[in-house]
Structure formats: structure tokens, C-alpha cells
């Protein structure tokens, strides 16, 4: 019971921290937080789909694979995390108006919080959706660190979006991914000494 409660506390905390980083530090500078956002931008550019709809379609596509590969529990937790993250972004974007004059500070802080949030979600048996899902699938199959797989996949997508958004924004997004995925790997390899209450519940069912 205690272990289950801790898992869901970390799930909620991870989603809120991730949404906070996106709304407060990254999105005000138009820095995409990951590859799913880059795919949404490309879909908007090629098919004129609204960005919100394109982002949900991207997540639904990956979640269908997750349902078969990781099982219903992991998938439902991820759906919950995606919904809570989106709500957090909406709340902070609407009700919190902060000056953003230091791009590098916001980029560093956003990367730190974003990586922490995603790391908490992975350790609690979920993910942030988007490219994290195929990254975990590849990492499980190849026994690689998920952060490095995620970094490589997102860099590829950011390069594709260079024709849609300013090249400087793509550069900042790559820096964000480099920093945040290192935080994810640190949390991935972190070991709890007593009980290991947070386990790698995302592994293939």
C-alpha cells in the first residue's frame, strides 16, 4: 500500500513538474520540449492541423504501441500523466505571468525541471508520452539508457523542423534535450537503498 501510494505521488509530481517547466521556462521562448512537439509543428506545417490536435494525434499514435508493448497499466498511467501535464501547462500559462529576459537561465532551469519530471514519471511506471514511448521500447530491447535514445531521436526531429521554425530555436531545443536527458539518465540509474519503492515498472509486460 505504501509503495503504491508513493508511486502515484511521484506520478503526479512528475507530471506537474514537467508541465511547470514547459509553461514557465521553455514555451515562453518557443523552445519545444521534445520530439512530439516537433512532429506536431511539422504536421501543422504540412497538413495545417491545429498544434493541439497534432500533438494529441502524435501521442495517441505512440500510445497504441505502448498498450501492446508495455501493457494497460503503464499506458493508463501515461495517459493520466499527459492529461495532467497539459492541464498544468494551461493553468500556469494562464495565471502566471513572469518576465523572461534571461534565455540561458530559463533554458537551463527548464531543462533541469523537465528532466526531473520525466525521470519521476519513468521511475513511477509511466512516461511523458510522445517520443519517450518509442525511446523506452528501443532502450528495453537494446538494453540502452533511455535518455541517450531519447536524445538521438529528438535531435533528428529537431533537424527536420529547422525548415519550419527558426534555426536558433532548434539549437536551443537540442541544448534542452542534451541537459534534460542527462537528468533522466541520472534518475534512471539512481538506486534506493531500502525497499526500492520506485521500480522500473515500465519494462515490457
N, C-alpha and C positions, 0 to 999 in steps of 0.2 A: 504494500500500500504506500509506504513511504517512498519507495523507488518510483512508482507510477506517478505520484504527486510531484516529485522532483523533476521527472521527465517533462511533464506538462507545464510546470513553471518555467523551465528552460525553453520550452517550445514557444510559449507566449512572450517571454523576454527576448528571445532571438528575433521573432517577427517584429516586435516593437522597435528594437534597436536597429534592425535593418531598415525599417520604414523611416525612422528618425534620421538615419544617415543620408538616405536618399532625398528626403524632403528639405532638410536643413542645410546640408553641406554640398551635395552633388547636383541635384536638379536645378538649383538657382543659377548654376554656371553652365547648364545644358550638358553636363557630363553624364553619359549613360552609365548605369551601374553594372551592366553586364551584357552578354551577347543577346539575350532575349529582347532587350531594349533596342539593340542594333538591328535585329531581324524585324522588329515592329516598324522601325524607321524605313527599312527597305521595302516592306510591304505597303507602307503608306506612300512611298515614292513611286513604286511600280503599279500598284492597283488602286491608289487613292483611298485606302481604307483608313478610318479614324485610328489614331495611335492606340487609344484604349482598347478598341476591338481587336486590333492587330496583336497587341500584347497578350490578350486573353486567348486568342486563337493559337498563338505560339505555345503558351503554357498548356492548353488543352491537348495539343498535338503530342507534347512530351509526356503529359500525364497519362495518356493512353498506353504508352510504352511502359511507364512506371507501374501501372496497375498490374500488368502481366509479369514484369521483371522483379519488382520489389514487394508486391502483394498489396491487398486493400488497406491494411493498417497504415503503412508508410504513405500510401497515396492520399488517404483521407487526412492524415496529419499535414501533408504538404499542401493540400487544398485549403485547409484551415490556415496554414502559415501564409499562403499567398493572399487570402482574403484579409487577414489581419494586417499584413504589411500594406496592402492597398488602402485600407481604412486609415492606418497610421499616417501614410503619406498625405491623404486627403485632409485629415484633421490638422496636421502640422502646417501644411501648405496654406490652409485657410485661416488659421487662428494665430500663427506665429510669424511675425514679420521682423526678421533680423537683417541688419546691414551686412552685405557681403562685399568686402573691399579687399580681402586678402585671399586670393585664389589658391595659393600654395598651402596656406593654413587650412582652408576648407577642404582642399583635396586630400591632405594628409589625415585630417580628422575624419572626413567621410570614409576614407579607405579603412581606417582603424575600426570605426564603428561598424561599417558594412561587413568586414571580415569577421569581426566578433559575432555579429548577428547570425551570419551564415554558418559559422562554426558551431554555435549553440544549436542551431536547427539540425545540423548533421548529427551532432552528438546525441540529440534527443529523438532521433529516429524519424527525421523529416528532411526537407530541403526548402530552399527559397524558390523552387520552381525554375523554369527557363533552362539555361544551359547546364545548371547544376545536375539535372537529371541524367542527361547522356554522359556527363563527366563522371558521375558516380558509377554508371554502368561500365564505362571503359576502365575506370580505376579498379573496380571489383574484378573484372575479367583479367586485366593485366597485372593486378597487384601493384598499382602505382599510387602515388599520392594524389588525392583528388584535386588539391589546389593547383598542382602543376598541369594536370589535364585541363582543368577549367581555364587556366591562364592561356594555354595554347589555343583552345577553341575560341575563346573570346577575342584574342588578338586577330585571329583570322577573320572573324566577323567585323571587327572594328575597321580592318583594312578595306573590307567591302563597302562599308558605309562612308568611306572617305569621299566618294563621289556625291554623297547626299548632304553631309554636314561638313563644316569647316575642318580642315586637316588638324588644326590646333586642338580642337575638341577631341578628335580621335587620339591624339598624342596624350592628352590628359587622361582619357579613359584607359589607355594602356598602362599609364603610371598607376592609376587607381587599381586596376586589376593586379598589377605586379605586387603592390603593397598588400591589398586585401587577401589575395590568395596565399601569401606567406603567413598571414594571421590564421587563415583557415587551416593550413598545414600544421601550425604550432598547436592549435586546439585539437586537431585530428590525432596527433601523436602524444597528446598530454595523457598521462596515466593517473588515475585516482588511487590513492594508497589503500583506502578502506572501502571494500564492497564494490567498487567500480559501478556506482549507481547510474552513471551515464555510460551506456554501451553503444556499440555501433549497430543499432537496430535497423539501419538502412540496408544491411547486407542482403543479397539476393535470397528470396524465400525458396 
